[in-house]
Amino acid sequence: MALSIGIVGLPNVGKSTLFNALTKAQNAQAANYPFCTIEPNKATVPVPDERLAVLEELVHPQKTVQATVDFIDIAGLVRGASQGEGLGNQFLGNIRDCSAILEVVRCFDDDNITHVDGSVNPARDVETIELELLIADSQTVSRRLERLKKIAKADKDARGAVSLLEKLLQHLMDGHSASSFSGKDDDAIAGIMKEMGLLTAKTKIFCANVNEDSLTSGNSYVQELREIAASQGAETVIVCARLEEELQGLSDADQKEILSSYDITRSSLENVIQAGYKALGLQSYFTVGDKENKAWTISIGWKAPQAAGVIHTDFEKGFIRAEVISYEDFIAHKTEAACRTAGVLRTEGKEYVVRDGDIMHFLFNV
């Protein structure tokens, strides 16, 4: 299961700087002028998980493979993007397949960095971005509605979908997100909505980009953004994108020393990734062995056959049973053989709900 997060925001709020830090490489140009990113950037970032390092010390595999997150950075959006202003609206299609949207908002003052609207104002900036997302979704729904109307004369199911899409379009035009549409779970439209990849239906995470002085305590801009996020049931993470980018060229020891000077125990970039996991209801299980230790991403609540399917569809189709050891038990007993002897290796069937950190081995037949 691939976790993908689209990064959106106004020009010059630090999106590309954040992207550089997240990918640990200068893959996105960052400059003090609007629209410096004119092509969508995509990179695959490993998910930090300290448990993998512990397992590596015990098992000594030939390689360790972390779970990954795809981050997609697009050009900055501006007011009127849907009418052709700026460049960002051209690239919204690149994040329609994303699982979540990270909305980066500038929460710092700096006279040397231009703001596209002349001043720092989180509420106004959020309103600008979300209006453009709403308009983009309205255009998408409108186009689909026109196509459905053409076939509705001879298709009863299409007529039902037309009625619901008309209500959805009005809902969007009234300024409400697709995620709040009361008919979104109707079978006649749920599939269509998913296929359209509506931006306002996606899980959202707000990212407050601050300067170093506000990294631990926040500021009035951060508080304003938190209130906006809370009103939408969304999470807020605080990041100093400039600091995080600078850290990437340093050794692990130097990074830890600098972070500790800010009374921080881990990089705020890890918080961004963990916020994505939490918001999307994801967790990891592990496979371990001499050749490879690997983390696999699944949704919370998935049963063993579904979890097996992320390795290969044949594992799910021909699922027989799973051998399961909890992470804690494996660490306590140190080897699979010792876990088996201690009776903590369990055999689970099709109804077993996988837990975060489970170490699993699947038996299947196709």
C-alpha positions as CSV (number, residue, x, y, z in Angstrom):
1,M,0.0,0.0,0.0
2,A,1.6,3.3,-1.1
3,L,1.0,6.3,1.0
4,S,1.1,9.5,-1.1
5,I,0.8,13.1,0.2
6,G,0.4,16.1,-2.1
7,I,2.0,19.3,-0.9
8,V,-0.1,22.4,-1.6
9,G,0.2,26.1,-0.6
10,L,0.7,29.6,-1.8
11,P,4.0,30.6,-3.5
12,N,6.8,31.4,-1.2
13,V,5.4,29.6,1.9
14,G,8.3,27.1,2.0
15,K,6.7,24.2,0.1
16,S,9.8,23.5,-2.0
17,T,12.1,24.0,1.0
18,L,10.1,21.4,2.9
19,F,10.2,19.1,-0.1
20,N,14.0,19.4,-0.2
21,A,14.2,18.5,3.4
22,L,11.7,15.6,3.2
23,T,13.6,14.0,0.3
24,K,17.0,14.7,1.8
25,A,18.1,16.1,-1.5
26,Q,17.9,19.4,-3.3
27,N,15.4,18.0,-5.8
28,A,13.1,21.0,-5.8
29,Q,14.5,24.4,-6.5
30,A,13.8,27.0,-3.8
31,A,14.0,30.7,-4.5
32,N,12.7,34.0,-3.2
33,Y,10.1,34.6,-5.9
34,P,6.7,33.1,-6.8
35,F,6.4,30.1,-9.1
36,C,10.0,28.9,-8.8
37,T,8.5,25.4,-8.9
38,I,7.0,25.1,-12.4
39,E,7.1,21.3,-12.8
40,P,5.6,18.8,-10.3
41,N,8.2,17.1,-8.1
42,K,7.8,13.6,-6.8
43,A,10.0,11.7,-4.4
44,T,9.8,8.5,-2.4
45,V,10.7,9.0,1.3
46,P,11.4,6.2,3.8
47,V,9.2,6.2,6.9
48,P,11.3,6.4,10.1
49,D,10.7,3.4,12.3
50,E,13.1,2.7,15.2
51,R,11.7,-0.9,15.5
52,L,13.4,-1.8,12.2
53,A,16.8,-0.8,13.6
54,V,16.2,-3.0,16.6
55,L,15.2,-6.0,14.5
56,E,18.2,-5.5,12.3
57,E,20.5,-5.8,15.3
58,L,18.8,-9.1,16.2
59,V,18.4,-10.7,12.8
60,H,21.3,-9.3,10.8
61,P,19.5,-9.5,7.4
62,Q,21.3,-8.8,4.1
63,K,19.1,-5.7,3.8
64,T,16.4,-3.7,5.6
65,V,13.5,-2.1,3.7
66,Q,11.5,0.6,5.2
67,A,7.9,1.6,4.4
68,T,7.8,4.6,2.1
69,V,5.7,7.8,1.5
70,D,5.4,9.5,-1.9
71,F,5.5,13.3,-1.6
72,I,4.4,15.4,-4.5
73,D,5.2,19.1,-4.6
74,I,3.3,21.3,-7.1
75,A,3.6,24.9,-8.1
76,G,2.1,27.5,-5.7
77,L,-1.5,28.3,-6.0
78,V,-2.8,31.9,-6.0
79,R,-6.2,33.5,-5.8
80,G,-7.8,33.1,-9.3
81,A,-5.7,30.0,-10.2
82,S,-8.9,28.3,-11.5
83,Q,-9.3,31.2,-13.9
84,G,-5.8,30.9,-15.2
85,E,-3.8,33.1,-12.7
86,G,-0.4,31.7,-11.8
87,L,0.7,28.1,-12.5
88,G,-0.4,25.9,-9.6
89,N,-3.8,25.0,-11.0
90,Q,-2.2,23.3,-14.0
91,F,-0.7,20.7,-11.6
92,L,-3.6,19.9,-9.3
93,G,-4.2,16.8,-11.5
94,N,-0.9,15.5,-10.2
95,I,-2.3,15.1,-6.7
96,R,-5.7,13.7,-7.5
97,D,-4.4,10.2,-6.8
98,C,-2.8,11.2,-3.5
99,S,-4.1,9.8,-0.2
100,A,-3.8,13.1,1.7
101,I,-3.0,16.7,1.2
102,L,-0.4,18.6,3.3
103,E,-1.4,22.2,3.3
104,V,1.6,24.3,4.0
105,V,0.9,27.7,5.6
106,R,3.4,30.4,6.3
107,C,3.5,31.3,10.0
108,F,6.5,33.5,10.3
109,D,7.5,37.2,9.5
110,D,10.4,37.9,7.4
111,D,10.7,41.2,5.4
112,N,13.3,39.5,3.1
113,I,10.9,36.9,1.9
114,T,8.1,38.1,-0.4
115,H,4.5,37.1,0.4
116,V,2.3,36.9,-2.7
117,D,-0.5,38.8,-1.0
118,G,1.7,41.3,0.8
119,S,1.4,40.1,4.4
120,V,1.3,37.0,6.5
121,N,-2.3,36.0,7.3
122,P,-2.9,32.2,7.8
123,A,-6.7,32.5,7.7
124,R,-6.7,34.4,4.4
125,D,-4.1,32.0,2.9
126,V,-6.1,28.9,3.9
127,E,-9.2,30.5,2.4
128,T,-7.4,31.2,-0.9
129,I,-6.1,27.6,-1.2
130,E,-9.3,25.9,-0.2
131,L,-11.4,28.1,-2.5
132,E,-9.2,27.0,-5.5
133,L,-9.5,23.4,-4.5
134,L,-13.3,23.8,-4.3
135,I,-13.4,25.4,-7.7
136,A,-11.2,22.7,-9.2
137,D,-13.5,20.0,-7.8
138,S,-16.6,21.9,-9.1
139,Q,-15.1,21.9,-12.5
140,T,-14.3,18.2,-12.3
141,V,-17.8,17.3,-11.1
142,S,-19.4,19.5,-13.8
143,R,-17.5,17.8,-16.6
144,R,-18.5,14.3,-15.3
145,L,-22.1,15.4,-14.9
146,E,-22.3,16.5,-18.5
147,R,-21.0,13.1,-19.7
148,L,-23.4,11.2,-17.4
149,K,-26.4,13.2,-18.7
150,K,-25.7,12.1,-22.2
151,I,-26.1,8.4,-21.3
152,A,-28.8,8.8,-18.6
153,K,-31.6,8.7,-21.1
154,A,-30.9,5.0,-21.7
155,D,-29.4,4.0,-18.3
156,K,-31.4,4.0,-15.1
157,D,-28.4,3.8,-12.9
158,A,-26.9,6.8,-14.6
159,R,-30.0,8.8,-14.0
160,G,-29.6,8.1,-10.2
161,A,-26.0,9.2,-10.4
162,V,-26.9,12.4,-12.2
163,S,-29.3,13.4,-9.5
164,L,-26.7,12.8,-6.8
165,L,-23.9,14.6,-8.8
166,E,-26.2,17.6,-9.2
167,K,-26.6,17.7,-5.4
168,L,-22.8,17.3,-5.0
169,L,-22.1,20.1,-7.5
170,Q,-24.5,22.4,-5.6
171,H,-22.8,21.4,-2.3
172,L,-19.4,22.4,-3.7
173,M,-20.7,25.6,-5.2
174,D,-22.1,26.6,-1.8
175,G,-18.6,26.4,-0.5
176,H,-18.7,23.0,1.2
177,S,-16.0,20.3,0.8
178,A,-16.8,17.0,-0.9
179,S,-15.8,15.2,2.4
180,S,-18.9,16.8,4.1
181,F,-21.4,15.8,1.3
182,S,-24.1,13.8,3.0
183,G,-24.6,11.5,0.0
184,K,-21.0,10.5,-0.4
185,D,-21.5,7.0,0.9
186,D,-24.3,6.1,-1.5
187,D,-23.2,3.2,-3.7
188,A,-24.4,5.0,-6.8
189,I,-21.9,7.9,-6.3
190,A,-19.2,6.6,-4.0
191,G,-17.3,4.9,-6.8
192,I,-17.6,7.9,-9.1
193,M,-16.3,10.3,-6.4
194,K,-13.3,8.1,-5.8
195,E,-12.6,7.8,-9.5
196,M,-12.7,11.6,-9.9
197,G,-10.2,12.0,-7.1
198,L,-11.9,15.1,-5.6
199,L,-9.3,17.2,-3.8
200,T,-11.7,18.4,-1.0
201,A,-12.6,14.8,-0.2
202,K,-9.1,13.9,0.8
203,T,-7.6,13.7,4.3
204,K,-6.0,17.0,5.1
205,I,-3.1,17.9,7.3
206,F,-2.1,21.5,8.0
207,C,1.6,22.3,8.2
208,A,2.6,25.5,10.0
209,N,6.0,26.6,8.6
210,V,7.7,28.7,11.3
211,N,11.1,30.2,12.0
212,E,13.5,28.8,14.5
213,D,12.3,31.0,17.4
214,S,8.8,29.6,17.1
215,L,9.6,25.9,16.6
216,T,8.9,24.7,20.1
217,S,6.5,27.3,21.5
218,G,4.6,28.3,18.4
219,N,3.2,31.8,17.9
220,S,0.0,33.7,17.2
221,Y,0.0,32.6,13.6
222,V,0.3,28.9,14.6
223,Q,-2.5,29.3,17.1
224,E,-4.7,30.8,14.4
225,L,-4.0,27.9,12.1
226,R,-4.6,25.3,14.8
227,E,-8.1,26.8,15.4
228,I,-8.8,26.5,11.7
229,A,-7.6,22.9,11.6
230,A,-9.6,22.0,14.7
231,S,-12.8,23.4,13.1
232,Q,-12.2,21.0,10.2
233,G,-11.2,18.0,12.3
234,A,-7.7,18.1,10.9
235,E,-4.3,17.9,12.5
236,T,-1.6,20.6,12.6
237,V,2.1,19.9,12.6
238,I,4.8,22.6,13.2
239,V,7.9,22.6,11.0
240,C,10.8,24.9,10.4
241,A,11.4,23.9,6.8
242,R,14.6,26.0,6.5
243,L,16.2,24.4,9.6
244,E,15.1,20.9,8.5
245,E,16.7,21.4,5.0
246,E,20.0,22.6,6.6
247,L,20.1,19.6,8.9
248,Q,20.1,17.1,6.0
249,G,23.7,17.8,5.1
250,L,24.9,17.0,8.6
251,S,25.9,13.8,10.4
252,D,23.3,12.1,12.6
253,A,25.3,13.2,15.7
254,D,25.3,16.8,14.6
255,Q,21.6,16.7,13.8
256,K,20.8,15.3,17.2
257,E,22.9,18.0,18.9
258,I,21.2,20.8,17.0
259,L,17.7,19.4,17.6
260,S,18.5,19.1,21.3
261,S,19.5,22.8,21.4
262,Y,15.8,23.4,20.5
263,D,14.6,20.9,23.1
264,I,13.4,18.6,20.4
265,T,14.1,14.8,20.5
266,R,13.2,14.1,16.9
267,S,13.0,15.8,13.5
268,S,9.7,17.6,12.8
269,L,9.8,15.9,9.4
270,E,9.1,12.6,11.2
271,N,6.0,14.3,12.7
272,V,4.8,15.1,9.2
273,I,5.1,11.5,8.2
274,Q,3.6,10.2,11.4
275,A,0.7,12.7,11.1
276,G,0.0,11.3,7.6
277,Y,-0.1,7.7,9.0
278,K,-2.4,8.7,11.8
279,A,-4.7,10.8,9.7
280,L,-5.1,8.0,7.2
281,G,-5.5,5.2,9.8
282,L,-2.3,3.3,8.8
283,Q,0.0,1.0,10.6
284,S,3.0,-1.3,9.8
285,Y,3.7,-5.0,10.2
286,F,7.1,-6.7,9.6
287,T,8.5,-9.7,7.8
288,V,12.0,-10.7,9.0
289,G,14.6,-13.1,7.7
290,D,18.2,-13.6,6.8
291,K,17.8,-12.0,3.4
292,E,15.5,-9.1,4.3
293,N,13.6,-7.3,7.0
294,K,10.8,-5.2,5.7
295,A,8.0,-3.0,6.9
296,W,4.6,-3.2,5.1
297,T,2.0,-0.5,5.3
298,I,-1.7,-1.5,5.9
299,S,-4.8,0.1,7.2
300,I,-5.8,-0.3,10.8
301,G,-8.4,-3.1,11.1
302,W,-7.2,-5.1,8.2
303,K,-7.4,-8.9,8.6
304,A,-4.5,-11.3,7.8
305,P,-5.5,-12.1,4.2
306,Q,-5.6,-8.4,3.3
307,A,-2.3,-7.8,4.9
308,A,-0.8,-10.7,3.0
309,G,-2.1,-9.2,-0.2
310,V,0.2,-6.2,0.0
311,I,3.1,-8.6,-0.5
312,H,1.5,-10.3,-3.5
313,T,-2.1,-10.8,-4.5
314,D,-1.5,-14.6,-4.6
315,F,-0.8,-14.5,-0.9
316,E,-4.4,-13.1,-0.3
317,K,-6.1,-15.4,-2.8
318,G,-4.5,-18.6,-1.5
319,F,-4.2,-17.6,2.1
320,I,-4.2,-20.6,4.5
321,R,-2.9,-19.2,7.8
322,A,-0.4,-16.8,9.3
323,E,2.3,-17.3,11.9
324,V,2.4,-14.2,14.1
325,I,4.8,-12.9,16.8
326,S,4.3,-9.6,18.4
327,Y,7.1,-7.1,18.2
328,E,7.5,-7.1,22.0
329,D,7.7,-10.9,22.2
330,F,10.3,-11.1,19.4
331,I,12.5,-8.5,21.2
332,A,12.1,-10.3,24.5
333,H,13.1,-13.7,23.0
334,K,15.4,-12.5,20.2
335,T,14.8,-15.3,17.7
336,E,11.9,-17.0,15.9
337,A,13.0,-20.3,17.3
338,A,13.0,-19.0,20.9
339,C,9.6,-17.5,20.3
340,R,8.3,-20.8,19.1
341,T,9.8,-22.7,22.1
342,A,8.3,-20.1,24.5
343,G,4.9,-20.5,22.9
344,V,4.5,-16.9,21.8
345,L,4.5,-17.7,18.1
346,R,0.8,-17.9,17.3
347,T,-1.1,-19.4,14.3
348,E,-3.9,-17.1,13.1
349,G,-6.6,-17.6,10.5
350,K,-8.5,-15.5,8.1
351,E,-10.4,-13.5,10.8
352,Y,-7.3,-12.3,12.6
353,V,-7.0,-8.5,12.8
354,V,-3.4,-7.5,12.3
355,R,-1.8,-5.4,15.0
356,D,0.8,-2.7,14.6
357,G,4.3,-4.2,14.8
358,D,3.2,-7.8,14.2
359,I,6.0,-10.0,12.8
360,M,4.3,-12.3,10.3
361,H,4.9,-15.2,8.0
362,F,2.2,-16.3,5.6
363,L,1.3,-19.8,4.4
364,F,-0.7,-19.9,1.1
365,N,-1.6,-22.1,-1.8
366,V,-2.5,-21.1,-5.4
